[in-house]
Amino acid sequence: MPHHKLAAGIPCRICSLPFALPRSSAPTRSVPKETLTSEMNAETSDAPPTSLVDRTVVPGDTVLDLTAMASQTIKLGAGLRQDCDTISVMKAGKLRLSKPNKYWVESSHKRYVPCVEDTVLGIVVDCKPDNFLVDIKAPTLAFLPVLAFEGGTRRNIPKFEIGTLLYVRVVKANNSMNPELSCVDETGKASEFGQLKDGYMFETSTGLSRMLLSSPTCPVLEALGKSLSYEIAVGLNGRVWVNASSPSTVILVSNAIMNSESLSGVQQKIMVEKLMQRLQ
C-alpha cells in the first residue's frame, strides 16, 4: 500500500533610576542627525540576507538584496517577488529557506495554491480518455495524465472510480492553466505515489500540513508512533490520510493531529499521553 512515512532581536527595557546621576564636567558634542542615519543604514545593509529566515514577515518587507548576492542563484517560492535588485514579500507569514538558496513565505490557509514539486492528496472527480480530473483544493481542478504512472502505456491505463483518493505530485503549476499531476517521482518510479485505499481522510489548514511534514519529526507524530502502529500520508494542500488496524486507532490519531495545530511541542506530547491513558 502506498504511504508516506513520517518517522531575534532581544527586547530591551530601559529602567528609570530613582537617583540623580552626577553631571559630567566634560564638554558634550552633538552628533548630526545625518551621521546617525547613515550609520543606521550601514548597519542594516551589513545584515546577512538570511537574518529574516524563520521570522515573521509582512507584505512590503525586503528580505534579500540581489546586489550582494550576484554570484548566487536564487529560487523564489510562494509569497515572494523580485523588484529590480530586491526580493520583497507579498503575503504575511514566516520566511523559510531550503538550502542552498530557495526562499518562500510559509503561511496557514484553508485554500491551497499549487506549487511545483508539492505532494498533495487528490480526489478523482471525473475520468477522460487522456487524463483524470482531480480535486486538490486548488482554485481549479488539476489533471492527471493516464500515462503519468510507472510503466504507463495505452495498454495498461489505470482505472479509477469517482471519489478515489490519490497521493500525487504537482509537476506543473501556473496561473494560466490547470495544475498537472503525476504519480511518479523524478526518476520515473512510483515510490509512495498512487491510490490510497481504506483509511480515513480529513482536511486541515496548509500550515498544519507543513508542520506534520517538518524535520525533525513533528512531536505529535513522534509521540503517537511510540505507542501506536499506523500509516499516514500528508498532503501540502491540507489533507491528511490515516490508516490503522483498528478504527479506534484511526480516530485517536486523527483527533490528536487535528488538535495539535495551536499547541507547542511539549503540549502535543502531553496531549498524546492523556489520550493514551484514556485508551487504556
C-alpha positions as CSV (number, residue, x, y, z in Angstrom):
1,M,0.0,0.0,0.0
2,P,1.5,3.4,-0.9
3,H,2.1,5.5,2.1
4,H,4.2,8.3,3.3
5,K,6.1,7.6,6.5
6,L,7.0,10.4,8.7
7,A,9.0,8.8,11.2
8,A,15.5,37.9,17.4
9,G,16.1,40.6,18.3
10,I,16.1,40.7,22.1
11,P,13.7,43.2,23.6
12,C,15.4,45.9,25.5
13,R,13.9,47.6,28.5
14,I,15.1,51.0,29.9
15,C,14.6,51.3,33.6
16,S,14.2,54.7,35.3
17,L,16.7,55.2,38.1
18,P,15.5,56.5,41.5
19,F,18.5,58.8,41.9
20,A,20.1,61.6,40.0
21,L,23.3,60.9,38.1
22,P,26.2,63.4,38.7
23,R,26.8,65.9,36.0
24,S,30.0,65.4,34.0
25,S,32.3,68.3,33.6
26,A,33.5,67.1,30.3
27,P,32.1,69.1,27.3
28,T,29.4,67.4,25.3
29,R,29.3,67.1,21.5
30,S,26.2,66.8,19.5
31,V,26.1,64.3,16.6
32,P,24.5,65.4,13.4
33,K,21.3,63.6,12.5
34,E,22.6,62.8,9.1
35,T,25.6,60.9,10.6
36,L,23.3,58.8,12.8
37,T,21.0,58.0,9.8
38,S,24.0,56.9,7.7
39,E,25.3,54.7,10.4
40,M,21.9,53.0,10.9
41,N,21.7,52.4,7.1
42,A,25.1,50.9,7.1
43,E,24.2,48.5,9.9
44,T,21.1,47.5,8.1
45,S,22.9,46.9,4.8
46,D,25.5,44.8,6.5
47,A,22.9,42.4,7.9
48,P,23.1,39.0,6.3
49,P,20.4,38.1,3.7
50,T,19.2,35.2,5.9
51,S,18.6,37.3,9.0
52,L,14.9,37.1,8.5
53,V,14.7,33.4,7.9
54,D,12.2,31.7,10.3
55,R,10.9,35.1,11.3
56,T,7.5,36.7,10.6
57,V,7.4,39.0,7.6
58,V,4.6,41.1,6.1
59,P,3.8,42.4,2.6
60,G,6.3,45.1,1.6
61,D,9.2,43.8,3.6
62,T,12.5,43.5,1.7
63,V,14.2,40.2,2.6
64,L,17.0,39.9,0.0
65,D,19.4,42.3,-1.7
66,L,20.4,40.8,-5.0
67,T,23.3,43.2,-5.5
68,A,25.1,41.5,-2.6
69,M,24.4,38.0,-4.0
70,A,25.4,38.5,-7.6
71,S,27.3,35.2,-7.8
72,Q,24.4,33.1,-6.4
73,T,21.4,31.6,-8.0
74,I,18.2,32.3,-6.0
75,K,15.0,30.3,-6.3
76,L,11.8,32.1,-5.2
77,G,8.7,30.2,-3.8
78,A,5.3,31.3,-2.8
79,G,4.8,34.8,-1.3
80,L,7.9,36.4,-2.8
81,R,8.6,38.6,-5.8
82,Q,11.5,40.4,-7.5
83,D,11.5,44.2,-7.6
84,C,14.6,45.2,-9.6
85,D,17.5,44.2,-7.3
86,T,15.5,43.3,-4.2
87,I,13.2,40.5,-3.2
88,S,10.0,41.6,-1.4
89,V,7.2,39.9,0.5
90,M,3.7,39.6,-1.0
91,K,1.9,37.9,1.9
92,A,2.2,37.6,5.7
93,G,3.9,34.6,7.1
94,K,7.3,33.1,8.1
95,L,10.2,33.3,5.7
96,R,11.7,29.9,5.1
97,L,15.0,28.8,3.5
98,S,15.7,25.5,1.8
99,K,19.4,25.1,1.2
100,P,21.1,26.1,-0.8
101,N,19.1,29.1,-2.0
102,K,15.4,28.5,-2.2
103,Y,13.2,31.1,-0.3
104,W,9.5,31.2,0.3
105,V,6.9,32.6,2.8
106,E,5.1,29.9,4.8
107,S,1.6,30.8,6.0
108,S,-1.5,28.9,7.0
109,H,-4.5,28.9,4.7
110,K,-7.6,26.9,4.1
111,R,-7.2,27.5,0.3
112,Y,-4.3,25.8,-1.4
113,V,-2.2,27.4,-4.1
114,P,-0.4,24.8,-6.1
115,C,3.4,24.9,-6.4
116,V,5.7,22.6,-8.5
117,E,7.1,19.6,-6.5
118,D,4.3,19.8,-3.9
119,T,3.0,16.4,-2.8
120,V,-0.8,16.5,-2.3
121,L,-3.8,14.3,-1.8
122,G,-6.3,14.5,-4.6
123,I,-9.8,13.1,-5.2
124,V,-10.8,11.9,-8.6
125,V,-13.9,13.8,-9.8
126,D,-14.0,12.8,-13.5
127,C,-12.4,10.4,-16.0
128,K,-11.4,11.4,-19.5
129,P,-9.8,9.4,-22.3
130,D,-6.4,11.1,-21.8
131,N,-6.5,12.2,-18.2
132,F,-8.2,12.2,-14.8
133,L,-9.7,15.4,-13.3
134,V,-8.6,15.6,-9.7
135,D,-9.7,17.9,-6.9
136,I,-6.7,19.1,-4.9
137,K,-8.4,22.1,-3.1
138,A,-6.9,24.5,-5.6
139,P,-8.9,27.3,-7.4
140,T,-9.2,25.0,-10.4
141,L,-9.2,21.2,-11.0
142,A,-5.9,19.5,-11.7
143,F,-5.4,16.9,-14.4
144,L,-3.6,13.7,-14.1
145,P,-2.5,12.2,-17.5
146,V,-3.3,8.5,-17.9
147,L,0.4,7.8,-18.7
148,A,1.7,9.6,-15.6
149,F,2.3,6.3,-13.8
150,E,5.2,4.0,-13.6
151,G,5.4,1.9,-16.8
152,G,2.2,3.7,-18.0
153,T,1.2,2.8,-21.6
154,R,-2.1,2.8,-23.5
155,R,-2.5,-0.9,-22.8
156,N,-2.4,-0.7,-19.0
157,I,-4.2,2.5,-18.3
158,P,-5.3,2.6,-14.6
159,K,-9.0,2.6,-13.9
160,F,-10.1,4.9,-11.0
161,E,-13.7,5.4,-9.8
162,I,-15.1,8.8,-9.0
163,G,-14.1,9.6,-5.4
164,T,-10.8,7.6,-5.5
165,L,-8.1,9.2,-3.2
166,L,-4.7,9.6,-4.7
167,Y,-1.3,10.6,-3.4
168,V,0.3,12.6,-6.2
169,R,3.0,15.2,-7.1
170,V,2.5,18.6,-8.7
171,V,4.7,18.8,-11.9
172,K,3.2,22.0,-13.5
173,A,1.5,25.0,-11.9
174,N,0.9,28.5,-13.1
175,N,-2.0,31.0,-13.3
176,S,-2.8,30.4,-17.0
177,M,-3.6,26.7,-16.9
178,N,-4.8,23.8,-14.7
179,P,-2.2,22.2,-12.5
180,E,-0.7,19.0,-13.8
181,L,-0.1,16.0,-11.6
182,S,2.0,12.8,-11.7
183,C,2.1,9.5,-9.8
184,V,5.9,9.0,-10.3
185,D,8.9,10.8,-8.8
186,E,11.8,12.5,-10.7
187,T,13.3,9.1,-11.6
188,G,10.0,7.7,-13.1
189,K,9.4,5.3,-10.1
190,A,6.0,5.1,-8.4
191,S,7.7,5.4,-5.0
192,E,4.9,6.2,-2.5
193,F,2.6,7.8,-5.0
194,G,-0.7,6.2,-6.1
195,Q,-4.0,5.2,-4.8
196,L,-4.7,5.2,-1.0
197,K,-7.1,2.5,-0.1
198,D,-9.2,2.2,3.1
199,G,-8.2,4.5,6.0
200,Y,-9.7,7.9,6.8
201,M,-9.0,11.3,5.1
202,F,-9.7,14.6,6.8
203,E,-8.9,18.2,5.9
204,T,-6.7,20.7,7.8
205,S,-5.0,24.0,7.2
206,T,-1.9,24.1,5.0
207,G,0.1,25.3,8.0
208,L,-0.7,22.1,9.9
209,S,0.2,20.0,6.9
210,R,3.7,21.7,6.7
211,M,4.2,21.2,10.4
212,L,3.4,17.5,10.1
213,L,6.0,17.2,7.3
214,S,8.7,19.2,9.1
215,S,12.0,17.8,10.0
216,P,12.8,16.6,12.7
217,T,9.6,14.6,13.1
218,C,6.6,16.5,14.4
219,P,6.2,15.9,18.2
220,V,2.6,14.7,17.9
221,L,3.5,12.1,15.3
222,E,6.6,11.1,17.2
223,A,4.7,10.6,20.4
224,L,1.9,8.7,18.6
225,G,4.4,6.4,16.9
226,K,5.9,5.3,20.2
227,S,2.6,3.7,21.3
228,L,0.6,3.0,18.2
229,S,1.1,1.5,14.7
230,Y,-0.4,3.4,11.9
231,E,0.1,4.7,8.4
232,I,-0.2,8.3,7.4
233,A,0.0,10.4,4.2
234,V,0.1,14.2,4.4
235,G,-0.5,16.5,1.5
236,L,0.7,20.1,1.4
237,N,-2.8,21.0,0.3
238,G,-4.2,20.5,3.7
239,R,-5.4,16.9,3.5
240,V,-4.3,14.0,5.8
241,W,-4.9,10.3,5.3
242,V,-4.6,7.9,8.3
243,N,-4.9,4.1,8.3
244,A,-4.5,1.5,11.1
245,S,-5.6,-2.0,12.0
246,S,-8.5,-0.8,14.3
247,P,-11.0,2.1,13.8
248,S,-10.3,3.3,17.4
249,T,-6.6,3.9,16.5
250,V,-7.6,5.8,13.4
251,I,-9.9,8.0,15.4
252,L,-7.4,8.7,18.1
253,V,-4.6,9.6,15.7
254,S,-6.9,11.8,13.6
255,N,-8.2,13.7,16.7
256,A,-4.6,14.1,18.1
257,I,-3.4,15.6,14.8
258,M,-6.4,18.0,14.4
259,N,-6.0,19.3,18.0
260,S,-2.2,19.8,17.7
261,E,-2.1,22.8,15.4
262,S,-2.2,25.5,18.1
263,L,-0.1,23.5,20.6
264,S,3.7,23.7,21.3
265,G,5.8,20.6,21.1
266,V,5.7,19.9,24.8
267,Q,1.9,20.4,24.8
268,Q,1.5,18.0,21.9
269,K,3.3,15.2,23.8
270,I,1.2,15.8,27.0
271,M,-1.9,15.7,24.9
272,V,-0.9,12.3,23.4
273,E,-0.1,10.9,26.9
274,K,-3.5,11.8,28.1
275,L,-5.2,10.3,25.1
276,M,-3.3,7.1,25.6
277,Q,-4.3,6.9,29.3
278,R,-7.9,7.2,28.2
279,L,-7.5,4.4,25.6
280,Q,-6.1,2.1,28.3
